[in-house]
Amino acid sequence: MRLFIAPSRLLASITLATVTAAAASPYHSIQARWVNGTRSHNETCAKNGTTIALTKPKVFIIDMFPPEGEAWYGIPEFNLLEVNITVPGLSPLYPDVHCTANGEVCQIVTGESEINAANSINALTFSGIFDFTTTYFFIAGIAGINPKVATLGSVGFARYAVQVALQYEFDAREIPANFTTGYVPQGSTDPTEYPQSIYGTEVFEVNDALRQIAIGFAQTATLNDSTTAQAYRANYATTTAYLAGSQGPTVLGCDVATSDVYFSGTLLGEAFENITKLFTNGSGVYCTTAQEDNATLEALLRGAIANLTDFSRIIVMRTASDFDRPYAGEADTFNLFYADQGGFEPAIMNIYLAGIKVVEGILDGWDNVFEKGVPATNYIGDIFGSLGGIPDFGPGSMFNDNPVTKRSIKGRNSARGYS
């Protein structure tokens, strides 16, 4: 079933779209209406005489590219391809949202990188097609992995997402002798100094109580592995710090680094490990590496500011497809370009194997637990404190007595030594 839905907020009262099928088509129509600027909550799709509610998903899966998305297709638990909704503003490569027939579970493929993720999730959130006020957003993708923390095939659930590359950068061949990296936080003059100029997307923190529940669900899964991955990870056993990388895959709580640059190597891994600790005031654990999560979270946060999404209902899960650095004696370039690490297929499979436990756990516990929400016991939101509360990372909330300094000419001049 495919539904084509046009933009909705140009008029106070407008029918979004009505798609009437040809006689041989399996679907009939969908209608949604805005009255005096407010969406009615009775958008339905009629298929073979059955009315299907589409407006209020319980779980919305966010994938970034086709292999992640396809991990959910052809599974016995539900059929995500039963209803396909074309949403204006999504990636031209992946223009459809996919939903189960009852509308309880939906999925988007955003496209890779921060720009694609931000645009797709922003378009989705503000489309007016769905009611996301009680929806659990489930980021479920693959990632690189820090061998100090976990290994190929592992499943990490993040509390913090850290935009590690949002910094000044020098070519490492041109850095001062006392610098450990070419990355320097914005507005600062030393790699170890907290950024003095803040953009607002450097760090996000999600609901840790919900994260712990999701970890518990996922830990009931039997994870996939491969003989190639087992052989490759064994090489990391020669380095004491990489013991976790040499073991089998596990489900764990650890944090995600976001960077458009697909980086690799020991020096960059250690630099971003330090940045993760610095940006989170020592709380974050640099573990998985990805290209989208801070962008996705910023779009969802803006939806929460507009009362369209609930930021306490976000789960960030990444499965490990490759190591972010080589083992001792291996060239950095070989690790990235040529090594058959054997982690890609298990990582894709574990999106489903671990992820389905989370989705089913939410659906099974909807009436008793999840419909009303899981109260957050930690701060949730961005570095600005945009949703209220005072961040437990960074210099404090911009809306309270200890303001964050946003990016400014003054901040840039200060970094250059001017007042």
MOMORA-V680671 format. One record per residue. N is the residue number from 1. RES is the residue in one letter. SS is DSSP state (2 for helix, 1 for strand, 0 for the rest). PHI is phi in radians with two decimals (none if undefined). OMEGA is omega in whole degrees, -180 to 180 (NA if undefined). Layout:
N|RES|SS|PHI|OMEGA ; N|RES|SS|PHI|OMEGA
This chain:
1|M|0|none|179 ; 2|R|1|-2.15|-178 ; 3|L|1|-2.12|179 ; 4|F|1|-1.86|-172 ; 5|I|1|-2.13|-177 ; 6|A|0|-1.55|176 ; 7|P|0|-1.00|-164 ; 8|S|0|-2.16|-166 ; 9|R|0|-1.76|-179 ; 10|L|0|-1.31|180 ; 11|L|0|-2.20|-180 ; 12|A|0|-1.14|179 ; 13|S|0|-2.36|-175 ; 14|I|1|-2.63|172 ; 15|T|1|-1.45|-175 ; 16|L|0|-1.07|-180 ; 17|A|0|-2.91|171 ; 18|T|0|-2.26|-179 ; 19|V|0|-1.87|-180 ; 20|T|0|-1.71|-174 ; 21|A|0|-1.37|168 ; 22|A|0|-1.20|-173 ; 23|A|0|-1.00|-176 ; 24|A|0|-1.52|-175 ; 25|S|0|-1.37|-179 ; 26|P|0|-1.39|-178 ; 27|Y|1|-2.08|-178 ; 28|H|1|-1.98|-174 ; 29|S|1|-2.75|170 ; 30|I|1|-2.37|176 ; 31|Q|1|-2.37|171 ; 32|A|0|-2.41|-173 ; 33|R|1|-2.31|173 ; 34|W|1|-1.88|-180 ; 35|V|1|-2.14|-178 ; 36|N|0|0.94|176 ; 37|G|0|1.43|-179 ; 38|T|1|-2.11|-180 ; 39|R|1|-1.33|171 ; 40|S|0|-1.34|-175 ; 41|H|0|-1.77|179 ; 42|N|0|-2.31|176 ; 43|E|0|-1.08|-178 ; 44|T|1|-2.42|175 ; 45|C|1|-2.17|180 ; 46|A|1|-1.78|178 ; 47|K|1|-2.27|179 ; 48|N|0|0.88|177 ; 49|G|0|1.45|-179 ; 50|T|1|-1.83|178 ; 51|T|1|-1.51|-175 ; 52|I|1|-2.09|178 ; 53|A|1|-1.31|-178 ; 54|L|0|-2.10|-164 ; 55|T|0|-1.44|-168 ; 56|K|0|-2.32|179 ; 57|P|0|-1.11|174 ; 58|K|0|-1.48|178 ; 59|V|1|-2.29|177 ; 60|F|1|-2.15|-177 ; 61|I|1|-1.49|179 ; 62|I|1|-1.98|175 ; 63|D|1|-1.99|-173 ; 64|M|0|-1.92|178 ; 65|F|0|-2.62|-167 ; 66|P|2|-0.92|-180 ; 67|P|2|-1.00|176 ; 68|E|2|-1.17|-180 ; 69|G|2|-1.11|-177 ; 70|E|2|-1.23|176 ; 71|A|0|-1.05|-177 ; 72|W|0|-1.70|-176 ; 73|Y|0|-1.66|178 ; 74|G|0|1.26|180 ; 75|I|0|-1.59|-176 ; 76|P|0|-1.35|-172 ; 77|E|0|-1.30|179 ; 78|F|0|-2.85|-178 ; 79|N|0|-2.02|-179 ; 80|L|0|-1.26|-177 ; 81|L|0|-1.68|180 ; 82|E|0|-1.17|180 ; 83|V|1|-2.28|-179 ; 84|N|1|-2.14|-172 ; 85|I|1|-2.03|177 ; 86|T|1|-1.41|-176 ; 87|V|1|-1.96|178 ; 88|P|0|-1.00|177 ; 89|G|0|1.69|176 ; 90|L|0|-1.32|180 ; 91|S|0|-0.98|176 ; 92|P|0|-1.09|176 ; 93|L|0|-1.42|-176 ; 94|Y|0|-2.34|-171 ; 95|P|0|-1.41|-172 ; 96|D|1|-1.92|163 ; 97|V|1|-1.62|180 ; 98|H|1|-1.88|-178 ; 99|C|1|-2.42|170 ; 100|T|0|-1.24|-177 ; 101|A|0|-1.06|-179 ; 102|N|0|-1.53|177 ; 103|G|0|1.32|-177 ; 104|E|0|-1.32|-178 ; 105|V|1|-2.20|178 ; 106|C|1|-2.28|-176 ; 107|Q|1|-2.62|172 ; 108|I|1|-2.24|167 ; 109|V|1|-1.93|-170 ; 110|T|0|-1.47|-163 ; 111|G|0|1.60|-175 ; 112|E|0|-1.46|178 ; 113|S|0|1.58|-174 ; 114|E|2|-1.13|-178 ; 115|I|2|-1.12|179 ; 116|N|2|-1.08|-179 ; 117|A|2|-1.11|-178 ; 118|A|2|-1.09|-179 ; 119|N|2|-1.14|-178 ; 120|S|2|-1.16|-178 ; 121|I|2|-1.24|177 ; 122|N|2|-1.13|178 ; 123|A|2|-1.09|179 ; 124|L|2|-1.09|-174 ; 125|T|2|-1.07|-175 ; 126|F|0|-1.75|-178 ; 127|S|0|-1.22|-176 ; 128|G|0|1.36|-177 ; 129|I|0|-1.53|-176 ; 130|F|0|-2.08|168 ; 131|D|0|-1.78|-175 ; 132|F|0|-1.78|-172 ; 133|T|0|-1.17|176 ; 134|T|0|-2.14|-177 ; 135|T|0|-1.44|171 ; 136|Y|1|-1.63|177 ; 137|F|1|-1.56|-172 ; 138|F|1|-2.13|175 ; 139|I|1|-1.27|-174 ; 140|A|1|-2.43|-178 ; 141|G|1|-2.50|177 ; 142|I|1|-1.63|-175 ; 143|A|1|-2.84|166 ; 144|G|1|-1.30|-176 ; 145|I|1|-2.40|176 ; 146|N|0|-1.46|-177 ; 147|P|0|-1.18|174 ; 148|K|0|-1.25|-171 ; 149|V|0|-2.01|-175 ; 150|A|0|-2.79|-171 ; 151|T|0|-2.42|179 ; 152|L|0|-1.01|180 ; 153|G|0|1.53|-180 ; 154|S|0|-1.18|-177 ; 155|V|1|-2.14|-178 ; 156|G|1|-1.87|176 ; 157|F|1|-1.95|-172 ; 158|A|0|-1.65|166 ; 159|R|0|-1.64|179 ; 160|Y|1|-1.98|166 ; 161|A|1|-2.02|-173 ; 162|V|1|-2.11|180 ; 163|Q|1|-1.49|-166 ; 164|V|0|-1.21|-177 ; 165|A|0|-1.64|178 ; 166|L|0|-1.44|-174 ; 167|Q|1|-2.63|163 ; 168|Y|1|-1.19|178 ; 169|E|1|-2.50|171 ; 170|F|0|-1.95|170 ; 171|D|0|-1.04|-175 ; 172|A|2|-1.03|179 ; 173|R|2|-1.34|-175 ; 174|E|2|-2.10|-177 ; 175|I|0|-1.46|176 ; 176|P|0|-1.07|-177 ; 177|A|0|-1.10|-178 ; 178|N|0|-1.60|175 ; 179|F|0|-1.57|176 ; 180|T|0|-1.66|-177 ; 181|T|0|-2.73|176 ; 182|G|0|-1.48|180 ; 183|Y|1|-1.64|180 ; 184|V|1|-2.30|-179 ; 185|P|1|-0.97|-177 ; 186|Q|0|-0.98|178 ; 187|G|0|1.40|-178 ; 188|S|0|-1.87|-179 ; 189|T|0|-2.16|-178 ; 190|D|0|-2.52|-178 ; 191|P|0|-1.06|-177 ; 192|T|0|-1.73|-178 ; 193|E|0|-1.63|179 ; 194|Y|0|-1.07|-178 ; 195|P|0|-0.99|179 ; 196|Q|0|-1.63|179 ; 197|S|0|-2.11|-170 ; 198|I|1|-1.92|176 ; 199|Y|0|-1.61|177 ; 200|G|0|1.96|-179 ; 201|T|0|-1.89|-176 ; 202|E|0|-1.06|-177 ; 203|V|1|-2.48|168 ; 204|F|1|-2.17|177 ; 205|E|1|-2.18|-180 ; 206|V|0|-1.89|-173 ; 207|N|0|-1.15|-177 ; 208|D|2|-1.25|177 ; 209|A|2|-1.09|176 ; 210|L|2|-1.15|178 ; 211|R|2|-1.02|-179 ; 212|Q|2|-1.13|176 ; 213|I|2|-1.13|180 ; 214|A|2|-1.09|177 ; 215|I|2|-1.06|178 ; 216|G|2|-1.05|177 ; 217|F|2|-1.07|-175 ; 218|A|2|-1.16|-179 ; 219|Q|0|-1.19|175 ; 220|T|0|-1.45|-179 ; 221|A|0|-1.46|169 ; 222|T|0|-1.67|-174 ; 223|L|0|-1.36|177 ; 224|N|0|-1.45|177 ; 225|D|0|-2.58|177 ; 226|S|0|-2.40|179 ; 227|T|2|-1.14|178 ; 228|T|2|-1.15|177 ; 229|A|2|-1.12|179 ; 230|Q|2|-1.06|-180 ; 231|A|2|-1.21|-177 ; 232|Y|2|-1.22|-177 ; 233|R|2|-1.17|179 ; 234|A|2|-1.06|179 ; 235|N|2|-1.12|-177 ; 236|Y|2|-1.40|-179 ; 237|A|2|-1.19|-179 ; 238|T|2|-1.31|179 ; 239|T|0|-1.96|-175 ; 240|T|2|-0.96|-178 ; 241|A|2|-1.15|-177 ; 242|Y|2|-1.80|-178 ; 243|L|2|-0.98|-180 ; 244|A|2|-1.07|180 ; 245|G|2|-1.20|-178 ; 246|S|2|-1.58|-178 ; 247|Q|0|-1.58|179 ; 248|G|0|-1.30|-178 ; 249|P|0|-1.19|-180 ; 250|T|0|-2.41|170 ; 251|V|1|-1.81|-175 ; 252|L|1|-2.64|173 ; 253|G|1|-1.70|177 ; 254|C|0|-2.86|-164 ; 255|D|1|-1.82|-172 ; 256|V|1|-2.00|175 ; 257|A|1|-1.76|179 ; 258|T|1|-1.95|176 ; 259|S|0|-2.72|173 ; 260|D|0|-1.10|178 ; 261|V|0|-1.30|177 ; 262|Y|0|-1.43|-173 ; 263|F|0|-1.52|178 ; 264|S|0|-2.74|176 ; 265|G|0|2.18|-176 ; 266|T|2|-1.12|-176 ; 267|L|2|-1.15|178 ; 268|L|2|-1.20|178 ; 269|G|2|-1.04|179 ; 270|E|2|-1.21|178 ; 271|A|2|-1.09|-178 ; 272|F|2|-1.34|170 ; 273|E|2|-1.10|179 ; 274|N|2|-1.17|180 ; 275|I|2|-1.14|178 ; 276|T|2|-1.04|177 ; 277|K|2|-1.12|-178 ; 278|L|2|-1.10|-175 ; 279|F|2|-1.19|-179 ; 280|T|0|-1.83|-180 ; 281|N|0|0.97|175 ; 282|G|0|1.54|-175 ; 283|S|0|-1.53|-173 ; 284|G|0|-1.34|178 ; 285|V|0|-2.06|179 ; 286|Y|1|-1.13|-170 ; 287|C|1|-2.41|-179 ; 288|T|1|-1.84|-178 ; 289|T|1|-2.16|-176 ; 290|A|1|-2.53|-174 ; 291|Q|0|-2.10|-170 ; 292|E|0|-2.32|-159 ; 293|D|2|-1.13|178 ; 294|N|2|-1.14|178 ; 295|A|2|-1.17|177 ; 296|T|2|-1.05|-178 ; 297|L|2|-1.19|177 ; 298|E|2|-1.11|179 ; 299|A|2|-1.12|179 ; 300|L|2|-1.19|178 ; 301|L|2|-1.14|178 ; 302|R|2|-1.14|173 ; 303|G|2|-1.12|179 ; 304|A|2|-1.17|177 ; 305|I|2|-1.05|179 ; 306|A|0|-1.53|180 ; 307|N|0|1.09|178 ; 308|L|0|-1.77|179 ; 309|T|0|-2.27|177 ; 310|D|0|-2.02|-174 ; 311|F|0|-1.18|177 ; 312|S|0|-1.38|-177 ; 313|R|0|-1.98|180 ; 314|I|1|-2.20|176 ; 315|I|1|-2.13|180 ; 316|V|1|-2.01|-179 ; 317|M|1|-2.12|175 ; 318|R|1|-2.26|178 ; 319|T|1|-1.87|-168 ; 320|A|1|-1.54|-179 ; 321|S|1|-1.82|-177 ; 322|D|1|-2.80|178 ; 323|F|1|-1.35|-179 ; 324|D|0|-1.43|-179 ; 325|R|0|-2.73|-178 ; 326|P|0|-1.40|170 ; 327|Y|0|-1.42|-177 ; 328|A|0|-0.99|178 ; 329|G|0|1.60|179 ; 330|E|0|-1.68|178 ; 331|A|0|-1.22|178 ; 332|D|2|-1.00|-179 ; 333|T|2|-1.16|179 ; 334|F|2|-1.17|180 ; 335|N|2|-1.03|-177 ; 336|L|2|-1.44|-170 ; 337|F|2|-1.55|-165 ; 338|Y|2|-2.12|-174 ; 339|A|0|-1.17|172 ; 340|D|0|-1.57|-175 ; 341|Q|0|-1.37|177 ; 342|G|0|1.32|-175 ; 343|G|0|-1.72|-173 ; 344|F|2|-1.13|-177 ; 345|E|2|-1.10|176 ; 346|P|2|-1.06|-180 ; 347|A|2|-1.10|178 ; 348|I|2|-1.12|-180 ; 349|M|2|-1.11|-177 ; 350|N|2|-1.32|169 ; 351|I|2|-0.99|179 ; 352|Y|2|-1.28|-173 ; 353|L|2|-1.07|177 ; 354|A|2|-1.44|-175 ; 355|G|2|-1.15|-178 ; 356|I|2|-1.15|177 ; 357|K|2|-1.14|179 ; 358|V|2|-1.22|-179 ; 359|V|2|-1.06|-180 ; 360|E|2|-1.13|178 ; 361|G|2|-1.07|178 ; 362|I|2|-1.18|-179 ; 363|L|2|-1.13|-179 ; 364|D|2|-1.17|-178 ; 365|G|0|-1.77|-174 ; 366|W|2|-1.03|-174 ; 367|D|2|-1.13|-174 ; 368|N|2|-1.55|-172 ; 369|V|2|-2.24|-161 ; 370|F|2|-1.46|178 ; 371|E|0|-1.06|-179 ; 372|K|0|-1.42|176 ; 373|G|0|1.76|177 ; 374|V|0|-1.84|-177 ; 375|P|0|-1.03|178 ; 376|A|0|-1.40|176 ; 377|T|0|-1.73|177 ; 378|N|0|-2.01|172 ; 379|Y|0|-1.09|173 ; 380|I|0|-2.26|178 ; 381|G|1|2.30|-175 ; 382|D|1|-1.79|-177 ; 383|I|0|-1.28|179 ; 384|F|0|-1.42|-172 ; 385|G|0|1.25|-173 ; 386|S|0|-1.09|-179 ; 387|L|0|-1.68|-177 ; 388|G|0|1.75|-177 ; 389|G|0|1.48|-179 ; 390|I|0|-1.95|-180 ; 391|P|0|-1.00|175 ; 392|D|0|-1.62|173 ; 393|F|0|-2.48|179 ; 394|G|0|1.33|-175 ; 395|P|0|-1.40|178 ; 396|G|0|2.21|-176 ; 397|S|0|-1.40|178 ; 398|M|0|-1.24|-178 ; 399|F|0|-1.77|180 ; 400|N|0|-2.20|-171 ; 401|D|0|-1.39|-178 ; 402|N|0|-2.08|-168 ; 403|P|0|-1.27|168 ; 404|V|0|-1.30|175 ; 405|T|0|-1.55|178 ; 406|K|1|-1.36|-179 ; 407|R|0|-1.05|-179 ; 408|S|0|-2.69|175 ; 409|I|2|-1.08|178 ; 410|K|2|-1.05|180 ; 411|G|2|-1.09|179 ; 412|R|2|-1.19|179 ; 413|N|2|-1.17|179 ; 414|S|2|-1.04|179 ; 415|A|2|-1.14|180 ; 416|R|0|-1.66|178 ; 417|G|0|1.62|179 ; 418|Y|0|-1.74|177 ; 419|S|0|-1.61|NA
